[in-house]
Amino acid sequence: MQPAQPVTKRLAEAIDKLGLNVETIVGAHSPRIAKIEDLRRSLDINPVKVAQVSP
């Protein structure tokens, strides 16, 4: 799983602001399907830690 992109962060903010009960997210221009838990996990990923490489 990758860290959330800015557009994903805005989607999460809109879902929260509107109080929507979202279970599944389906991409309009891709075959990807994700659960709301996947979105929340991607928001929790620190991009700096993902980019670090072990020596």
Order of alpha helices (4+ residues) and beta strands (2+ residues): alpha-beta-beta-alpha-alpha
